[in-house]
Amino acid sequence: MKKNIGWFDNRENAPGVLNSVLAKDVQALNGASTEGSAVVMESTFAMVVGLALGFSFHWKVSLVALGCVPFMILGGAINTKF
């Protein structure tokens, strides 16, 4: 992180500008990672609890639901592409 002192004389390299760019980048990265991981954790938890309840009540129906999981994952992946 060593720069020549003249490098900061350019307007786009001013310390204030660099600070604001870094702050915006960190805020965007924090929002993207937090929202994405929350959705994945919520979906995984719902699927595990749903399958556990299904197996405890009626195991044949839960096997059918378990067979549909790959199609649901594929549909979600296609939905995120579009």
MOHUJO-V950899 format. One record per residue. N is the residue number from 0. RES is the residue in one small letter. SS is DSSP state (~ for helix, > for strand, _ for the rest). PHI is phi in whole degrees, 0 to 359 (999 if undefined). D_LAST is the distance of its C-alpha to the last C-alpha in Angstrom with 2 decimals. Layout:
N,RES,SS,PHI,D_LAST  N,RES,SS,PHI,D_LAST
//
This chain:
0,m,_,999,40.08  1,k,_,258,43.07  2,k,_,230,42.84  3,n,_,295,45.65  4,i,~,298,46.74  5,g,~,289,46.19  6,w,~,297,42.46  7,f,~,281,42.16  8,d,~,286,43.97  9,n,_,291,40.89  10,r,~,298,39.05  11,e,~,286,35.61  12,n,~,252,37.29  13,a,_,294,39.11  14,p,~,303,39.04  15,g,~,295,37.73  16,v,~,294,34.76  17,l,~,297,33.96  18,n,~,297,34.32  19,s,~,292,31.90  20,v,~,295,29.24  21,l,~,296,29.67  22,a,~,296,29.58  23,k,~,294,26.25  24,d,~,296,24.73  25,v,~,294,26.12  26,q,~,294,24.94  27,a,~,294,21.30  28,l,~,294,21.53  29,n,~,296,23.28  30,g,~,295,20.76  31,a,~,291,17.78  32,s,~,287,19.83  33,t,~,291,21.43  34,e,~,293,18.47  35,g,~,294,16.59  36,s,~,290,19.80  37,a,~,295,20.75  38,v,~,294,17.75  39,v,~,295,18.38  40,m,~,295,22.08  41,e,~,296,21.83  42,s,~,295,19.77  43,t,~,296,22.19  44,f,~,298,25.17  45,a,~,296,24.20  46,m,~,292,23.70  47,v,~,295,27.00  48,v,~,293,28.96  49,g,~,297,27.69  50,l,~,292,28.68  51,a,~,297,31.98  52,l,~,294,32.82  53,g,~,297,31.91  54,f,~,293,34.16  55,s,~,286,36.91  56,f,~,267,36.96  57,h,_,208,36.11  58,w,~,290,35.21  59,k,~,291,34.36  60,v,~,292,31.58  61,s,~,290,30.14  62,l,~,293,30.14  63,v,~,295,28.00  64,a,~,296,25.60  65,l,~,294,25.65  66,g,~,290,24.82  67,c,~,276,21.64  68,v,~,301,20.30  69,p,~,300,18.76  70,f,~,291,16.80  71,m,~,292,15.60  72,i,~,294,14.62  73,l,~,298,12.77  74,g,~,297,10.90  75,g,~,295,10.13  76,a,~,294,9.02  77,i,~,294,6.60  78,n,~,296,5.40  79,t,~,288,5.45  80,k,~,292,3.78  81,f,_,266,0.00
//
